[in-house]
Amino acid sequence: MMDALGHPQSVFLAGGTSEIGLAIVRELMSTRIERLVLAGRNHTEMTLTAASFAHNNRKLDVLDLDISHTELHEICLDQAFGGGDIDVAIMAIGVLGNQAEDELDVKKAMKVIRVNSSDSIELTMRIFERMAKQGHGTLVVLSSIAAVRPRRANFIYGAGKAGLDAFTQGLIELGNEVGVKVILVRPGFVRTKMTAGMEDAPFSVYPHEVAAATVDAIRKNKSIIYSPAQVGAVAVALRNLPRPLLRKLPR
Ligand SMILES: NC(=O)c1ccc[n+]([C@@H]2O[C@H](COP(=O)([O-])OP(=O)(O)OC[C@H]3O[C@@H](n4cnc5c(N)ncnc54)[C@H](OP(=O)(O)O)[C@@H]3O)[C@@H](O)[C@H]2O)c1
């Protein structure tokens, strides 16, 4: 349960090596977290990262999770929620793919779409169910500006994120009925390993800036945020831009 000051005491990160996810964990660590659970594919890296969060009697758990193996989601969540209630869960799993290659290969394209969409939706729904059962919790879902209006340069990634984004919008409403707070985060371009080697887009930010905005949203009870805030204005423009003009945008 959140402590008397409304601070979370246990945090679960799906995507335990995600730079944005870990930045959010770090931002939350300024408060009294008693248990941190990292779940992902790279056990060694997560174990090292978890050790860097060691503090007093804080419990650190590292769990194996490949989101594509949906039949194993419950095993991971049994361990995460079996160790006690989770106050904040962060869904930070995602793959950018390589649009130029993936659009020529159905299998590659569907892999990107599944990880970002159906596999992510499935895990998100399972986390949500657990939180509904415990009767409380905050579920942060990382979407993207790319979900708002997928474009020529990124429509495979954008299509995947659009599915997760739409689902999460519904979950926000359902969460209001069952006592689970759902927060949808739509970052613009964030400088992480996902975007390494790419040229900065307008309003590029670092992970800690997304993290600060996310933790602010948790504290102020916001449901949908853009990071940075200017990306919200970009989203409005993108939604309304006539297609011929959309085609002229650099990327
Ligand atoms: N960076 C950006 O510009 C940006 C912008 C908007 C939204 N986002 C979204 O923000 C989230 C975090 O991204 P990030 O920038 O922090 O990138 P990141 O550091 O590359 O993190 C992506 C995470 O997804 C995990 N992952 C990928 N495929 C997986 C699978 N099959 N099973 C389990 N885990 C898997 C990665 O694990 P491994 O270490 O095992 O690969 C990693 O932990 C993603 O959902 C991303 O789409 C990012």
The ligand as an SDF file (V2000), in Angstrom:
LIG
                    3D

 48 52  0  0  0  0  0  0  0  0999 V2000
   13.1010    6.0430  -26.6710 N   0  0  0  0  0  0  0  0  0  0  0  0
   12.1180    6.6830  -27.2480 C   0  0  0  0  0  0  0  0  0  0  0  0
   12.2970    7.6280  -28.0600 O   0  0  0  0  0  0  0  0  0  0  0  0
   10.6770    6.3200  -26.9290 C   0  0  0  0  0  0  0  0  0  0  0  0
    9.6850    7.2060  -27.3280 C   0  0  0  0  0  0  0  0  0  0  0  0
    8.3590    6.9000  -27.0590 C   0  0  0  0  0  0  0  0  0  0  0  0
    8.0410    5.7360  -26.3920 C   0  0  0  0  0  0  0  0  0  0  0  0
    9.0300    4.8820  -26.0170 N   0  0  0  0  0  0  0  0  0  0  0  0
    8.6270    3.6390  -25.3460 C   0  0  0  0  0  0  0  0  0  0  0  0
    9.1040    3.6440  -24.0260 O   0  0  0  0  0  0  0  0  0  0  0  0
    9.3430    2.2940  -23.5920 C   0  0  0  0  0  0  0  0  0  0  0  0
   10.7630    2.1830  -23.0530 C   0  0  0  0  0  0  0  0  0  0  0  0
   11.6800    2.4600  -24.1020 O   0  0  0  0  0  0  0  0  0  0  0  0
   13.1810    2.9060  -23.8410 P   0  0  0  0  0  0  0  0  0  0  0  0
   13.4230    4.1520  -24.5880 O   0  0  0  0  0  0  0  0  0  0  0  0
   13.4820    2.8360  -22.4070 O   0  0  0  0  0  0  0  0  0  0  0  0
   13.9460    1.7860  -24.6530 O   0  0  0  0  0  0  0  0  0  0  0  0
   14.8710    0.5840  -24.1670 P   0  0  0  0  0  0  0  0  0  0  0  0
   15.8550    1.0480  -23.1700 O   0  0  0  0  0  0  0  0  0  0  0  0
   15.3340   -0.0600  -25.4270 O   0  0  0  0  0  0  0  0  0  0  0  0
   13.8330   -0.3810  -23.4280 O   0  0  0  0  0  0  0  0  0  0  0  0
   13.0070   -1.2820  -24.0960 C   0  0  0  0  0  0  0  0  0  0  0  0
   12.7370   -2.4270  -23.1470 C   0  0  0  0  0  0  0  0  0  0  0  0
   11.9060   -3.3970  -23.8000 O   0  0  0  0  0  0  0  0  0  0  0  0
   12.4600   -4.6810  -23.5000 C   0  0  0  0  0  0  0  0  0  0  0  0
   12.0210   -5.6990  -24.4450 N   0  0  0  0  0  0  0  0  0  0  0  0
   12.0180   -5.6510  -25.7880 C   0  0  0  0  0  0  0  0  0  0  0  0
   11.5160   -6.7950  -26.3020 N   0  0  0  0  0  0  0  0  0  0  0  0
   11.1820   -7.5730  -25.2220 C   0  0  0  0  0  0  0  0  0  0  0  0
   10.6120   -8.8670  -25.0780 C   0  0  0  0  0  0  0  0  0  0  0  0
   10.2950   -9.6370  -26.1330 N   0  0  0  0  0  0  0  0  0  0  0  0
   10.3880   -9.3480  -23.8290 N   0  0  0  0  0  0  0  0  0  0  0  0
   10.7290   -8.6130  -22.7550 C   0  0  0  0  0  0  0  0  0  0  0  0
   11.2790   -7.3840  -22.8220 N   0  0  0  0  0  0  0  0  0  0  0  0
   11.5050   -6.8800  -24.0530 C   0  0  0  0  0  0  0  0  0  0  0  0
   13.9530   -4.4500  -23.5590 C   0  0  0  0  0  0  0  0  0  0  0  0
   14.6060   -5.5530  -22.9720 O   0  0  0  0  0  0  0  0  0  0  0  0
   16.0360   -6.1010  -23.5200 P   0  0  0  0  0  0  0  0  0  0  0  0
   17.0820   -5.3300  -22.7720 O   0  0  0  0  0  0  0  0  0  0  0  0
   16.0270   -7.5460  -23.1690 O   0  0  0  0  0  0  0  0  0  0  0  0
   16.0770   -5.8410  -25.0120 O   0  0  0  0  0  0  0  0  0  0  0  0
   14.0150   -3.1640  -22.7230 C   0  0  0  0  0  0  0  0  0  0  0  0
   13.9400   -3.4590  -21.3580 O   0  0  0  0  0  0  0  0  0  0  0  0
    9.0650    1.4120  -24.8030 C   0  0  0  0  0  0  0  0  0  0  0  0
    7.7590    0.9110  -24.7250 O   0  0  0  0  0  0  0  0  0  0  0  0
    9.1760    2.3770  -25.9650 C   0  0  0  0  0  0  0  0  0  0  0  0
    8.4300    1.9390  -27.0810 O   0  0  0  0  0  0  0  0  0  0  0  0
   10.3460    5.1400  -26.2520 C   0  0  0  0  0  0  0  0  0  0  0  0
  1  2  1  0
  2  3  2  0
  2  4  1  0
  4  5  1  0
  4 48  2  0
  5  6  2  0
  6  7  1  0
  7  8  2  0
  8  9  1  0
  8 48  1  0
  9 10  1  0
  9 46  1  0
 10 11  1  0
 11 12  1  0
 11 44  1  0
 12 13  1  0
 13 14  1  0
 14 15  2  0
 14 16  1  0
 14 17  1  0
 17 18  1  0
 18 19  2  0
 18 20  1  0
 18 21  1  0
 21 22  1  0
 22 23  1  0
 23 24  1  0
 23 42  1  0
 24 25  1  0
 25 26  1  0
 25 36  1  0
 26 27  1  0
 26 35  1  0
 27 28  2  0
 28 29  1  0
 29 30  1  0
 29 35  2  0
 30 31  1  0
 30 32  2  0
 32 33  1  0
 33 34  2  0
 34 35  1  0
 36 37  1  0
 36 42  1  0
 37 38  1  0
 38 39  2  0
 38 40  1  0
 38 41  1  0
 42 43  1  0
 44 45  1  0
 44 46  1  0
 46 47  1  0
M  CHG  2   8   1  16  -1
M  END
$$$$
